[in-house]
Amino acid sequence: MTDDTTVLERLGFYTLAGQPSSSRELVAEVIEAEALGLGTAFISERYNKKEIATLSGAAGAVSERITISTAATNHNTRHPLVTAGYARTMQSLTGGRFVLGLGRGIPAMQDAYGIPRITTAQLDDFAGLMRRLFRGETIIGHNGPAGSWPVLALDPSLDEHLPMGLVAFGEHTLELAGRCFDEVVLHTFFTDETTARCVRTVKQAAEQAGRDPDAVKVWSCFATIGDHIPEDKRLMKLVGRLGTYLQGYGALLVRTNNWDPSVLERFLADPVIAKVRGLDVVGTPDQLAHAATLIPDEWLAPAATGTPERCVAAIRNQLALGCDGVIMHGATPAELAPIVAEYRHTVGSGGVR
């Protein structure tokens, strides 16, 4: 039987979900998450108030036990030695509680900012560079998909393994995660069928690469919106969040889930939706209510909603689908507290921790 001090390694959360009023909110959230016993604090990156190295350092400084994982940063926005130095500093600061998580980013944003689009080959190459640097290697004359550098060297006395994660959507990225990353974070609003398929893809790729498939941790990123949260916030976190994804890369999400693309076309062509960019940030209650009439219930179903009991049942279903952990996405630790309490209760009743 578990108690309130047991660390729930299979549960995580995203700090500073959405658009926080202040970056400093992270401090209280990480402290509270650690007190709740959550296993991992995930940090996403936005350039306005969520630069990931700064936030990672703050999270490490105010915590003692919780794992800190970036999900995600882009490898091509910093020199590889800067990224390696950041990761090494975080490992030293936290006593090894850091996971460097990478992702592809959003192509439209990268195009607008003049940032090169990221390829699978680049991610593979970059992960290899990080592994070599953390083994203390001096890399001379590297010329590969990630870039070309005369010399790369971090610390010749170093001989460590840097845990690395990958935010994955498509099949090739999932296979890459299985081959050479330690963790993979799936996307929010994946159907059960999609989630199970993604888990199989990762584990099979790991096995084919001669790795232990159980050693590659698959995280479900699962919208968790209990009915103890005010209704207007629930609408923003559920309809607003999915609506924003549909606006940003809806075709990919629809294709991945085998949803009807004509529904997406109608959603994007709607005159109300077309005037709002970022429903989960700036959408008004009326706009969100209107968006809810355009999104099928089955598209909103892959989420933990309702009472704490229902939320925990939905979270446990993600584990039953093969996921190794669940990121309770879109909620603060305070909002997650009743759900975590119920999860602990079911552990005490014989459930899986």
Beta strands, then each sheet from edge to edge (+ up, - down):
strand 1: 8-14
strand 2: 38-43
strand 3: 67-70
strand 4: 98-102
strand 5: 138-144
strand 6: 147-153
strand 7: 164-167
strand 8: 183-185
strand 9: 217-226
strand 10: 304-306
strand 11: 325-329
sheet 1: 10+ 9+ 8+ 7+ 4+ 3+ 2+ 1+ 11+
sheet 2: 5+ 6-
end
